[in-house]
Amino acid sequence: MAEAQPQDAKKTRDKKTVKIGCGVILAIVIISVIIGTCLGCEPDTTELTLEHKLAVIHAGHYVEENNTTVSQFRNLLHSLSAKYTEDRQQIADMSVTARNILRDAGIEETLLNIMQGMDKILSSPIENQSFAEYAAAYTTLRKKGFSHDDAIQGIRELLQSISG
């Protein structure tokens, strides 16, 4: 009988270990489901097209692929990349940066409006034109108090005076 007690104690301890182990596994499963559900709330922008990412940034929240701003950004990226030396990704990055610089300076301007304005600067492609230079000029003018339209018009007039 003396030998049975340690074996009974071992069985009891094993049952407690199994119960604790099952409890830990159950807790991990529940936490995983909760985290997975919460992570599913955020759109995975790594799978989105560039124009879709811009539309999401512009809106400040997820928008569907068929949202009209997605096609607007697609058309703008196509037009801007044909007019400037930078590619679509660089133009998108610089546009977001310009918007963030303005926001940091207390100037609210939409990403779409900035890109539409940059598209209006050049009516047709001119060789070796840098989007970065025009975006820098635009943000500088805006920070000096120019409205969006006045900044775009000022850049256009400067370009016309230089090119004759």
Secondary structure, 3 states (H helix, E strand, C coil): CCCHHHHHHHHHHHHHHHHHHHHHHHHHHHHHHHHHHHHCCCCCHHHCCHHHHHHHHHHCCCCCCCCHHHHHHHHHHHHHHHHCCCCHHHHHHHHHHHHHHHHHCCCCCCHHHHHHHHHHHCCCCCCCCCHHHHHHHHHHHHHCCCCHHHHHHHHHHHHHHHHC
